[in-house]
């Protein structure tokens, strides 16, 4: 219970004290209205004091704010070579210097205005300087490779290049262009020597990143020529025959040397030897073999002679000119020919089919080097189906192959020609079969012997010519092999038997065509596709 007690009864009820007590019976000091006024005033005073205290607290407590300082805009950066030193001079005396990462860099105050920073490892750290007046300055220290000597060495390896080396996280990055692929390879090998031993970057051991570009054209046109001339000559002479009489006393003689025409002659069956024997030549007579070129006989004397005399000369010419374009370092393949099936026996009386390729094949890999030099890995091949060496597999005839091929690596300049393979083969074979004694008799001995003589001469040569080329310009038309031919009319086809007609282009279409860019001319019927070819510097000087 709170009780309002008047301090001075003679004064009005304007000063009161509130204290706990027990109410008195019938003690009414100021009346009901006065008590209400006093209570309202006291409550209003309390609320006013509370509101003033709360407002004062809100005004005294600060609002939280965060601001990021842009230190990088004003931060000074210092690049220190690995295992090297950098001297820093200041205009204000420095009392103390510290680094945040001692494994990256080390710092030493030499004098109040001179500081020595030493690179220990790859990375980035912060250098804090404290002046004598208590101020602090922050510097950024980056430790990388010193590649000034490498840049000087690059100019000596390739004076025409603009290659540059940069250090990124302990790795060497090569940029720019070089004159050849060999120069780029040597530059990479040289940069490897500048990598310190037993160092590591964030992704592993330090390496050389090659971002060099090779200047000039890098496409190579290879013209390959395979020329072969084969001559063969054979001569054969063989004599077969028989001579018999009418009776056994006349006897008989048969010559079958060389098997020119096999003779079937013998005594008849079921005949007694005490009587004359009848010699028969078969119920249908003696069949003539297709290999017999001459047959001479005397029926009454029963004499017949078979002679094989042959002189055979053959000539074979092969000319293959495959052309192929490839970019430097890439392998290109060319095949103009076909495939023939080869049965392969399997189990359970079954066979599978495999295909063998034949024709004109060319595989080559060019590498463009400096001074318009080209290194070629080339493998030309020309193969033909040869049924003279055919075999039979389960009733199927599988032909053999006659192949001329080579594989080698050469180096030559653009437009130069070199013979990479050559063959001169001269084979002579002679056979003689005779009856001993009789076959050695002059002149008449030819009736008792068979001779054969063969000789073959083969000349083969393979040439290659590489050219550094560039593609056709957008405005240059492409002339195809069938652009100058049209289908014949009915009168030309049925009347004259013309299978194709020449297109009427008019004007100087059949004259000498001159390429506007390269200045190289050719007859339209010689080259079917025209474009810039030859030495690269002639094309690039447009």
Buried (B, 14 or more C-beta within 10 A) or exposed (E): EEBBEBEEEEEEBEEBEEEEEEEEEEEEBBEEEBBEEBBEEEEEEEEEEEEEEEEEEEEEEEEEEEEEEEEEEEEEEBBBBBEEEBEBEBEEEBBEBEBEBEEBBBBEBEEEEEBBBBBBBBBBBBBBBBBEEEEEBEBBBBBBBBBEEBEEBBEEBBEEBEBBBBBEEBBBBBBBBBBBBBBBEBBBEBBEEBBEEEBEBEEEEBBBBBEBEBBBBBBBBBBBBBBBBBBBBBBBBBBBBBBBBEEBEEEBEBBBBBBBBEBEBEEEEEEEEEEEBEBEBEEEEBEEBEBBEEBEEEEEEBBBBBBBEEEEEEEEEBEBEBBBBBEBEEEBEBBEBEEEEBBEEEEEEEEEEEEBEBBBBBBBBBBBBBEBBBBBBBBBBBBBBEEEEEEEEEEEEBBEEBEBEBEEEBEBBBBBEBEBBEEEEEEEEEEEBBBEEBBEBEEEBBBBBBBBBBBBBBBBBBBBBBBBBBEBEEEBEEBEEEBBEEEBEEEBBEEEEBEEBEEEEEEEEEEEBEBEBBEBEEEBEEBBEBBBBBBBEBBEEE
